[in-house]
Amino acid sequence: MRKISLQWRLTILTTVLITVLCGCLTFFLYKNGVYYFNTLQETVTDQNGTPDAIYIDIPDDKWDDFAAQFSMKVYHSKSAYRNQSLFITALVALFGGAVTYFVSGRALKPLREFSETVEKVQAQNLTDCTIGENKITELDRLRSSYNKMLLRLSESFETQRQFTGNAAHELRTPLALIQAQLDLYHTTSHPECDAAAQETIQMVTEQNERLTRLVRTLLDMSELQSVARNDKIELHSLIEEVLTDLEPLAQEKNVELIQKTQNLMDEKAENKTADLILTGSDILIYRMLYNLVENAIKYNHTNGNVTVSAVRMKNTVVLTVADTGNGIEESFREQIFEPFFRIDKSRSRELGGVGLGLALVREIVRVHDGTIEVHGNEQGGTTFEITMGL
């Protein structure tokens, strides 16, 4: 059964209460009126009563007709009284319900505004979603508790970001020293080193590089909030730069890279890419597209393709990265943005992923007030669609 809103609950309960009260009042008034109607009828039709008590002079031959007509009149009067009472009860109940609905709507307006504010809350805008003072005592207490909760969450997230950033900074130095020693070892000859030692050193080198990429990504995620987002980004050039940088990987995997840009605001313009300018962080948008295209290449089929497009639609730009890979099951399309989540763990490690690429993509989209969605496509692959305001 569909849930009923609080406004409708108050309306229904008030209407039922009004109906019951009016019904009870009508019932007792009706019973009281019927009693006096019957008393009047008995007084008029009781021929055994005292004649002096009746001041109506009716001939004896017409008394039976008069009594029958009077009884019928009393009966119709009682029926009309009953029907009119029920009609008035129903009318009062409906009117009371309608008044309750509109009055409760105005009374619950602060609660609806409160709900709308809560829906806008994200990890990046906790301090911007506090609620001002309310004249209603109960709601003001709720507002105070809500604002204190946001403050605690903001402090907790900030502590988490600082810890991640500090840990990443501290880890960079020893990792760099380990990598320097490994590079030095590779540049010098060691004839006494056997195959097992060489294999171990190679494994340490690969894991050190992987750990370095992980630390670098964690550091990037912790510094997202501090990066300026006021660059004017020409998307056509940025997409071209990303595809150029990833062309060697695409050639190695035998995957074709395709670029499409279009401005739907002016179909007759000679240069449709001229107005595709996005305001944001050039570094972060580059990293976002780079991660998406890199994943599309790595998890693609041989002789497949990756299509990157940018389309302007009114005051927004839609960036899409579509591949011809195996696709992503619908049940995993939200989980893939979680840190360290992997659909195929063995293949992801084989391809050198650290499990933070899409998590970083989502955070970049969020700090730019955008949205990201994942869909399947006609080629059986996956399409990432990002919408951002210009």
PAKOL-539182 format. One record per residue (C-alpha): residue in one letter; y, z, x. Coordinates in steps of 0.25 Angstrom, whole numbers, plus 5000, padded with zeros to 4 digits. Each point is the difference from the previous one (the first is absolute). Example, Ala and Ser with C-alpha at 12.3 -4.5 7.8 and 13.67 -1.06 7.14 Angstrom:
2
A498250315049
S501449985006
//
This chain:
390
M500050005000
R501449965005
K500850125004
I501250034991
S501450035006
L500650134999
Q501149954991
W499049944990
R499250145001
L501350074996
T500349904989
I498650014994
L499950155001
T501450024994
T499749904989
V498750074997
L500750134999
I501149954991
T499049944991
V499250134999
L501250084997
C500549904990
G498749994994
C499850154998
L501450014995
T499849894990
F498650064996
F500650134997
L501249944993
Y499149914992
K499150124996
N501350084995
G500549884993
V498749974993
Y499950154996
Y501350004993
F499849864993
N498750064995
T500750124995
L501049924993
Q498949914994
E499250124995
T501350074994
V500349874992
T498549974996
D499650144997
Q500050004984
N499550145000
G501350055007
T501150074993
P500849894992
D501350075002
A499949985015
I500049854998
Y501349944996
I499549864998
D499949964985
I498849904999
P499349964987
D498650045000
D499549864997
K500749965013
W499650125009
D498749935005
D500749885005
F501150085006
A499050095008
A499249875005
Q501349935004
F500550135007
S498750025007
M500049865005
K501450015005
V499750135007
Y498849935007
H500849885004
S501150095005
K499050085009
S499549875005
A501349945004
Y500450145006
R498749995009
N500249865004
Q501550015003
S499750135008
L498949935008
F501049885003
I501150095005
T499050085009
A499549875006
L501549955001
V500450135007
A498850005009
L500349855005
F501550035002
G499650135007
G499149925009
A501049895003
V501050105003
T499150085009
Y499649875008
F501449975003
V500450145003
S498850025009
G500349875007
R501350055004
A499550135004
L498949945008
K501049905007
P500150095013
L498550015000
R499949855000
E501149985011
F499250115008
S498749914998
E500749885005
T500650075012
V498650055004
E499449864999
K501049955010
V499550115011
Q499449945012
A499850065014
Q501249935005
N501050044990
L499750154997
T501450055002
D500649894992
C499250044987
T500550144998
I500550034985
G501350064997
E500350124992
N499650004985
K500650084989
I498650034994
T499550135006
E498549965000
L500349865006
D500950065010
R498950095005
L499149885001
R501149925007
S500250125010
S498550005003
Y499949855001
N501149995010
K499450125008
M498749925000
L500749885005
L500650075011
R498750065005
L499349874999
S501249935008
E499950115011
S498549995000
F500149845002
E501050025011
T499250105007
Q498849904999
R500849885005
Q500650095012
F498650045004
T499549864999
G501149955009
N500050115010
A498449995001
A500249855002
H501050025011
E499250105007
L498849915000
R500749885005
T500250065014
P498550035003
L499549884994
A501049925008
L499550075013
I498549974996
Q500349854998
A500749995013
Q498950065007
L499049914993
D500949885004
L500050045014
Y498550025000
H499949864995
T500949945011
T499250065011
S498649975004
H498950104999
P498749945006
E499350144998
C500250004985
D498749964992
A499949934987
A500050134992
A501250055006
Q500749874997
E499650004986
T500550144998
I501349975006
Q500249884991
M499650094988
V501150105004
T501049895002
E499849944986
Q500050144993
N501350045008
E500749874995
R499550034986
L500550145001
T501449955006
R500149904988
L499750124991
V501150095006
R501049885000
T499749984985
L500250154997
L501350005007
D500549884993
M499650074986
S500750135004
E501349935004
L500149914988
Q501150084993
S500950005012
V500049855002
A501249934995
R499849904988
N501349925000
D499649885008
K500249864993
I498649945002
E499849854998
L498649994995
H499749865003
S500350035015
L499250135000
I498849944993
E500049895010
E500150105012
V498850084994
L499249884999
T500349955014
D499650145006
L498750004993
E499749855002
P499150035012
L499150104992
A500049894989
Q499549905009
E499050095006
K499450034986
N500249854996
V501050044988
E501149914996
L501450074997
I500949944989
Q501450044997
K500749984987
T501450044996
Q500849974987
N501350044993
L499850004985
M501450034998
D500549865004
E498949894999
K501049895003
A500550065013
E499749925012
N499650125008
K499250094991
T499850105011
A501550035003
D500150114990
L498750075004
I500750125007
L499550144998
T500750135004
G499150105007
S499450035013
D499749875008
I499050085009
L499350064988
I499949884992
Y499549925012
R498950115002
M499650004985
L499849845000
Y499350015013
N499050104995
L499749934988
V499949865007
E499150065011
N499150064990
A499949874992
I499649935013
K499050105005
Y499350014986
N500049854997
H498949905001
T499949895011
N500849884996
G500850094990
N501550014998
V501150104998
T501249974992
V501350075001
S501049984989
A501450054997
V500649974986
R501450054995
M500050044985
K501350044996
N500450135007
T498650025007
V499249935010
V498549994999
L499249995013
T498549964999
V498950005010
A498849934995
D498649975007
T498749934998
G499150125004
N499050084992
G501050074991
I500150154997
E499350064988
E501050054989
S499550145002
F500450005014
R501449944998
E500850135000
Q499150075010
I500349905011
F501450065002
E499450145003
P500150045015
F498649975007
F499449944988
R499049895003
I499249914991
D499049965011
K500150105011
S499149935010
R500849874999
S501450065000
R499650085013
E499449875006
L501449934997
G500750115007
G500750064988
V500550144999
G500150024985
L501550014999
G500549864999
L500149994985
A500450154999
L501249965009
V500349884991
R500050084988
E501050105006
I500949895005
V500049944986
R500450144994
V501150025009
H500649874996
D499950044985
G499049894998
T498649984994
I498749955005
E498849954992
V498649945003
H499449894992
G498849905002
N500349855001
E499349874996
Q499549985014
G499250144999
G500950075010
T501150104998
T501549994998
F501050115003
E501349994992
I501250075004
T501350014992
M501350055006
G501450004995
L501049915008
//
